[in-house]
Amino acid sequence: MRTMQRTREELATFLRSRRERLQPTDVGLPTGKRRRTPGLRREEVAALAGVGLTWYTWLEQGRDIGVSAPFLDRLANVLKLDANERTHLFLLAHERPPADPAKTFCVVPPLILRLMNDLPQHPAYVLNLRWDVLAFNEKANQLFQFEQHSVERRNLLWMLFTDPNLRERFVGWEQQAPRILSSFRRDYARANQEADIRELVDELKKVSPEFNTWWQQHDVHAPCTGRRDLQVNGEQVTFDHTSLTIDAERHLRLVVYAQSESS
């Protein structure tokens, strides 16, 4: 629970404006007798949101009371707020944005494809929250052989633990793989309500003893950025790599590798 400080007046105005734009029929209530004021009554909003009239009145008056995220979600539904209005409500009342649903499926927008292919000298690929490789440039394909895998198996975590060629690509795979897995665990925590990401983990537990062992350890390391040693044409090459969020709403990120200047 958090208390509002500088946004009480704006929150009060916002709630009144959204309540007054709705009609009883919008929320499944009968029209009834002629109303003195436009929109829904406070008692109707309070009842639909599952709180007492006095408490909701205090909230709409901008009093310093605590609000919970579940209540704000219910209130957003009652007031039929869109995604932007819901975020605004949370910022006013909770002083932080709401937790967005962590969807694993998405399509790469054309602009992101252009961005990736504008890096012809550097291996680059796009991952979603499940670590499916949604797109990649030619340099990345040469390095990781993404096209050797069918689309449904073109998943970075799956490849890391089941592809012997990729295992040989990573110098010191036994040290690198657990750290990469711990980075995936963060995304799993955000998206574990999605059946497809749970299915991926369950399947990897069955086919990879290393994955099963390390998954049970629940290790969490720093995000996988920095330097990575890879075998390229029989030689060890050091790459700098980083992950850039390119579409926060769709949970897309661009992973870029650049050969280290010192290698």
N, C-alpha and C positions, 0 to 999 in steps of 0.2 A: 504493500500500500504506500502511496505517495500523496503528499498534499500539494495543492496548487499554490503558487506564489504570485508571479507576475501576470498570469494569464486568466485570472478569475473573471474579469469583466468581459474579455473577449469570448471566453467560453460561454458565459451566460447569454451573450448576444447571439452566438452561433447556434446554441441549442434552441433558443426561442425562434430564430429564423427558420430552422429546419422543422421544428414542430408545426409552425404556422403554415408551412407550404403544403402540408399533408391534409387530406380529407379523410373522414372516418372510413369511407369505402376503400381507401387505399390500404388499410390495415385490417379489413374484414369486419368493421363495425357498422351498425346501422346508422343512417343519417340522423334520425330522430328529429327533435324539434329544432326550430330556428336557433342558430348560435349567435351569441353576442360578439364573439371574437373569431377570427379566421383560424382554420386548421384544427388540430387536435387539442384537447384539453390536457392539462398537466396530469390529472388523475388517470387519463387514458394511457398516456405514455408510461407513467409509473407502473400501472397494472401490467401492461404488455412487457415491460422490462423486468418485472418481478421485484420491485422495490416499493417501499412505502411512499405515500404522497408527500409527507413532510420532508423526507430525505431527498426526494427528487426535487422538490421545490427549493430546498437549500442549495442543491447543486445548480439549478438554473438561475438562482439568485447570485451565484458566484461566491458562496460562503466557502470557508477553508475547511473542506471535508475530504477525507481520503476516498479514492476510487480504485477499484481493481480492474485488471485487464479483462477478465470474463464479463464483468458488468458492462464495460465499454463496448465489447463485442455485441452483447445483447442490445444495448442502446443503439448502436450503429445499424443493426438489423431492423429494429423498430422504426427508426427514422429513415430507413431506406437510403442510407448514405452510400455513395459510390466509393471506389478504392481511394481516390484522392481525399474525399471528405472524411473517410474513416481514419486515414493517416493524420489529417488535421485535428480530428477529435482527440486522438491519442497524444499528439504533441501538446495540445492545450491542457488536457486533463491529467496526463501521465508524464509529460515532459520527456517522452521518448516515443519513437514510432512503434507501431504494432509489429508483432512477429508475423511475417508474411508466410503463406503456405509454401513449403519447400517442394515444388514440383520437380520431378526428375526429367520428364519428357519436354522437349522443346525443339524448335526448328531454328537454324542459324539464319538470322536476317542477312540480306544481300550486302549491307554495308559492312558487316563483320567479316564476310568472305573477302570483300575488297581489302579490308585492313590487313587480314592475314596474308593475302597474296601480294600485298605491297611490301612484304619482307622477303624477297626472293633469295637473299643471301643467308637467311637464318631459318633453321627448322622452327616451324610454328604450327600449333594445332589448337582446336577449340574443344573444351570439355564441358559437359553439363555436371549436375550435382551427383549423378551416378558414375561419373567418369567415363561415360561413353565418348568416344572420339567422333565428334559430329562433323568435323571438317579438318583438313590439313593441307599444307602446301607440299610441293615436290621435295623440298629439302627434308621435311619431316618424314615423308614417306621413305626416302632413301635411308634415313637414319633408323627408323623404327619399323619399316615394312608394314605399314597399316593395311595396304591393299592385299597383303597375303591372308588377311582375315576377313571372313564374311561380315556383313554389316552388323548382324546381331551379336557377333563375337568381337567386334571392334571396340573393346572396352579396355582401358589402360590397365585397370587392376587385374582383369582376367588374363590379359596378355602377360603381365608381369609375373604371374604365378603359374602359368600353364604353357608358355611358349619357350622352349629351350633355347631358341636362337636369341630371343630378347634377353634371357637370363645371361647368356654369354656376352651380350652387348654391354651390360652393366658391370664395370670393374668392381669387385668386392660386392657381388649381389647379396651375399648373406648379411652385410652391414647396411646396404642401401635399402633393400626391400622392406625391412621392418620400419624404417623411418618414413618411407613413402606410405606404408599402410597406416601408420599413426596419423598422417595427414588426411588420408581418406576417412578415418574414423570421425573427424570433425564434420565432414559432409554427411556421413551416415547418421550422426546425431541429429542433424537438421532435417533429414529426409526419411527417418526410419519409419514413418507412417506410410510410406510408399511401398507397395508390395514388390515392385521390381527391384528395388535396392536390397530388400531383405532376401529375395530369391537369389540375387547375385552372391551375397555373403554365404547363404546356406549351401549353395552349390560349390563355392570355393572351399568351404570347410570339408566337403566330401572328396574333392579331387586333389587338394594340395595339403599335405601334412604340415608344411611350414606355415601356410596361411592359418590353418586351424590352431596351431600352437601359439603363434604370435597374436592372433585375434583374441585368444583367451587371456592374454597378459594385460590388455587394456592400456598399453603404453601410449603416451601422448607427448610428442616432441614439437619443436618449433616447426612452422610451416616449411614445406620443401622448396626453399629457394637458396641460391648460393652457387656452389660449384658441384659438378658431377663428372666423374671419369667414365668414359665410354670407350669401348674397343671399336675402332674404325679402320677397316682395311688392314687388320693385323697390328695396329698401333694404338697405344693408349692416348686418348685425346681428352683434354680437360675443357668442359663447357661451363660457362656461366648460364644460369637459367632463372627465370622468374615467371610468376603467374600474375596476369593483369585482369581485373574484373572489367568486363566489357559490356555486360548487361546484367545489372543486379537483380532486376525483376525476374528474369528468366534463369538466373544463377549460371550464367555463362562466363567462362574465363578463357583468356588466350594465354597459352603457355609458349614461351619463346626461349630458344637455345641460341647462344652465341659462343663461338669458339673463343676460349680465353686467350688474351693477347700474350700471356706468359707461357702458353703451351706450345 
